[in-house]
Amino acid sequence: MSQPFIQTQELTKYYGDVKAVDHLDLTVHEGEIFGFLGPNGAGKTTTLLMLMGLTVPTSGTATVGGYNIIKDSREVRRIAGLLPEGAGYYEDLTARQNLRYIGQLNDIPKPEIEKRIADLLEVVDLAKWADTKVEKFSRGMKQRLGIAEVLIKKPKVAFFDEPTIGLDPQGTKEIRDVLIGLNKEQRLTVFISSHLLYEVQQTCQRVGIIRGGKLIVADTIGNLSNKLAGKEKMAIEFELSKISPDLIREIKNINGVTSVDQENLKLYVHMERDNSSEVSETIMKHGATILLMKPKEYSLEEIFLKYYEEA
């Protein structure tokens, strides 16, 4: 495991009497893609703003790249970039002009700005539209431009708040591919705040789940799935050549089987103990072939709902 890059200690934020973030202890490692999950109002955006040094915690603290978010907020913003949800652009300027302006705001030397712009437009696949006004861009193209704006100052960590919300499947895939590519090629630490569980599962190496400002759990999706499997009764996934109502009915009648769920040609058999041999015999008796048999793997949606309900 790489070194911690972001660490929070009892990080807390009140807005009046409302506790938006509640004693958050979180670690994000250098070079990973971390997903921060929770519904709207869970405290995700407030956490991002504090980590960027854009709002001051009520109590607690954090470091980003070794810099204290309160004492060294300027240094934090130097090494970190943020693409907020609903980021605004200068619609009457071209993509190149937007990036040039952001580069100037970050005091990047003029000759260096033009080189970075050319490189970044290639990275986010906007080179063909470099001199097109942003008002003609699709939402997905604007999001890719936003990523380029975050990257123009060469940050060590990039925060993205709901980066794929409102995008069609193609636009979503394009953003996902860009973020994964940046992480692999530049070792960029990526922190994604989102409530879109499927996209997080496709993109992130570790996730944290937040509810009411409190961190419920943080780990790899694989570890969370294994922990969830350990909490519940045994569940085996069977992929079959064919499934009939009679087969499902007979499996349900096996002593120790608690439930059977069907998804196309897959059966998820939940048991109090390992009845997999008896289930297999029943399947073969009904003339079906077992194409795959393995312990059930939980989706991020199942993991999220289970931990969220138990919190």
Order of alpha helices (4+ residues) and beta strands (2+ residues): beta-beta-beta-alpha-beta-beta-alpha-beta-alpha-alpha-alpha-beta-alpha-beta-alpha-beta-beta-alpha-beta-alpha-beta-beta-alpha-beta-alpha
